[in-house]
Amino acid sequence: MNPIILENISKSYDKDKNLAVDNVSFDVKEGEIFGLIGPDGAGKTTIFRILTTLLLANSGKASVCGHDVVADYKAIRGMVGYMPGRFSLYQDLTVEENLNFFASLFKTSIKENYNLIKDIYVQLQPFKDRRAGKLSGGMKQKLALCCALIHKPSVLFLDEPTTGVDAVSRFEFWEMLNRLKEQQITILVSTAYMDEVEHCNRVALMQTGKVLSIDSPENIVAAFPETLFQVKADNKHKLLKDMATYQGAFNSYASGEYIHISFEKDNETDAQRMQEIKRFLADKGHQGIEISLAKPGIEDCFLSLTKH
Amino acid sequence: MAEPVIQADKLTKRFGSFTAVDAISFDVQKGEIFGFLGANGAGKTTAMRMLCGLSSPTSGQATVAGFDVSRYPEKIKKNIGYMSQKFSLYEDLTINENIEFYGGIYGLSNKDLKRKGKELVDMLDLQAEAKKLVKGLPLGWKQKLAFSVAIIHEPKIVFLDEPTGGVDPANRKQFWEMIYETADKGITVFVTTHYLDEAEYCDRVSIMVDGQISALDTPAGLKKTYEAANMNDVFFKLARNAKRSGD
């Protein structure tokens, strides 16, 4: 049985005025890193709170480690680790006190599962007598992860662990998660950074409570339905404006150093299309025009899915 | 023609024995989109606070919008706009009330306020929501509104501190289109972000490491210097060796 199963889960707030999660179903397999990818308001945190038995869904069924989230909520609480989006350790306890506290709550000790947190804890060791509230953002994040791991959970829930963290620290955090995965811990993790998708085995792309697509990152990219070109010219802002007026395009937007422009598949060849765009831009007075086929990324897929 | 609106000369801030910002020097030109990047703890926030007149330098100097940051911090506050991901609008005020409040604080006359407020609501297509509380708006719209409010007094420069965190891709793109429009009007945009694809949208980018500016150039120039395929690689090459880590 898969360690996380959601069937048609819906949840609304404010007397049903605000549908936060809209009929969401997915399974997470054992030892998988599964990503909930989407902006603020996608419903990610609500799903975490339902799965960690902190919130009741309006409808649908969900189970974690074979236990129903409503009937067997107590069993689930002992088996999972949860790192909420907001830092929620005791600010007035030291690093070591926090860790000891969480270990004793789960009737274990730092020593017993030390091998699991060792890699992360050695980085915290120099600050072990510092109060948690006085730690830097990156250190708080590491401590929260240690506290969520101290009882060797079967499933780990991480709600936006990398939000507001710089690119290097984000990369290091994902390296840590990969090492945990090797220990057969199932991980459900959410992020608003599209580029982090590559670290997940499978992802659910979400927006405003709905799942847009569930698959491996490779398959999502392979299923990109349009033809995508990347365009460059000397005056980028003018290029962005002009491309927005190009007739017959499905979508166009800035993407890194290029403007991406996509077209629904039709009979026109790519070479023809590129010639036409080049001519269009030359007529508008652009200099230094470069155009080629582009490899879509997750962000392109997300934009395409939300536009359809 | 160079017309700097920010000039920093060996700008330094120490807290006790800790040098948060270590003698940084740079210029930002009128109408430029300037990306201010760095790892957590590199000193970006401290540097920005000095440039906004909220914190006074330990040594070195800087002028912003023509005023010295140590001597005329109040003048600076009148001539800049500021918005951040964390705090920008009052959630329990309506859109119109927020516009009125900020416009008033920035010293707009009632007449200007009325005209500008209407322009702003029309431009963002928020007519139907204008009398509703800000807290009901989706994040993408909130951020666009916050940005428009931050430049309602047509400042010389606007500081944006991680303006697009958590915003969905489509709204993030639209937000950058607004940044371009603003820069076209001659307002300088000083922006921090953790999205490195957004660094590509800037005219020039500086990267802070351990309190110092390690690199400053156009995105193309940086990629060439560091033999990197994209800004992500540039950032990694520079920030990977950072000794400090923090917020």
HADDOCK unambig.tbl for C-alpha pairs under 7 A between the chains (distance, minus, plus):
assign (segid A and resid 38 and name CA) (segid B and resid 168 and name CA) 6.98 0.50 0.50
assign (segid A and resid 39 and name CA) (segid B and resid 166 and name CA) 5.17 0.50 0.50
assign (segid A and resid 39 and name CA) (segid B and resid 167 and name CA) 5.39 0.50 0.50
assign (segid A and resid 39 and name CA) (segid B and resid 168 and name CA) 4.63 0.50 0.50
assign (segid A and resid 40 and name CA) (segid B and resid 139 and name CA) 6.99 0.50 0.50
assign (segid A and resid 40 and name CA) (segid B and resid 166 and name CA) 5.25 0.50 0.50
assign (segid A and resid 40 and name CA) (segid B and resid 167 and name CA) 6.29 0.50 0.50
assign (segid A and resid 136 and name CA) (segid B and resid 246 and name CA) 4.29 0.50 0.50
assign (segid A and resid 136 and name CA) (segid B and resid 247 and name CA) 5.26 0.50 0.50
assign (segid A and resid 137 and name CA) (segid B and resid 246 and name CA) 5.68 0.50 0.50
assign (segid A and resid 137 and name CA) (segid B and resid 247 and name CA) 4.92 0.50 0.50
assign (segid A and resid 138 and name CA) (segid B and resid 245 and name CA) 6.96 0.50 0.50
assign (segid A and resid 138 and name CA) (segid B and resid 246 and name CA) 6.08 0.50 0.50
assign (segid A and resid 165 and name CA) (segid B and resid 40 and name CA) 6.69 0.50 0.50
assign (segid A and resid 166 and name CA) (segid B and resid 39 and name CA) 5.27 0.50 0.50
assign (segid A and resid 166 and name CA) (segid B and resid 40 and name CA) 5.80 0.50 0.50
assign (segid A and resid 166 and name CA) (segid B and resid 194 and name CA) 5.62 0.50 0.50
assign (segid A and resid 167 and name CA) (segid B and resid 194 and name CA) 6.54 0.50 0.50
assign (segid A and resid 168 and name CA) (segid B and resid 236 and name CA) 6.14 0.50 0.50
assign (segid A and resid 168 and name CA) (segid B and resid 239 and name CA) 6.90 0.50 0.50
assign (segid A and resid 168 and name CA) (segid B and resid 240 and name CA) 6.45 0.50 0.50
assign (segid A and resid 192 and name CA) (segid B and resid 166 and name CA) 5.51 0.50 0.50
assign (segid A and resid 237 and name CA) (segid B and resid 180 and name CA) 6.58 0.50 0.50
assign (segid A and resid 253 and name CA) (segid B and resid 173 and name CA) 6.67 0.50 0.50
assign (segid A and resid 254 and name CA) (segid B and resid 173 and name CA) 6.74 0.50 0.50
assign (segid A and resid 255 and name CA) (segid B and resid 197 and name CA) 6.93 0.50 0.50
assign (segid A and resid 256 and name CA) (segid B and resid 197 and name CA) 4.60 0.50 0.50
assign (segid A and resid 256 and name CA) (segid B and resid 198 and name CA) 6.50 0.50 0.50
assign (segid A and resid 256 and name CA) (segid B and resid 200 and name CA) 5.21 0.50 0.50
assign (segid A and resid 256 and name CA) (segid B and resid 201 and name CA) 6.82 0.50 0.50
assign (segid A and resid 257 and name CA) (segid B and resid 200 and name CA) 5.30 0.50 0.50
assign (segid A and resid 257 and name CA) (segid B and resid 201 and name CA) 6.88 0.50 0.50
assign (segid A and resid 299 and name CA) (segid B and resid 169 and name CA) 6.96 0.50 0.50
assign (segid A and resid 303 and name CA) (segid B and resid 169 and name CA) 6.72 0.50 0.50
assign (segid A and resid 303 and name CA) (segid B and resid 170 and name CA) 6.40 0.50 0.50
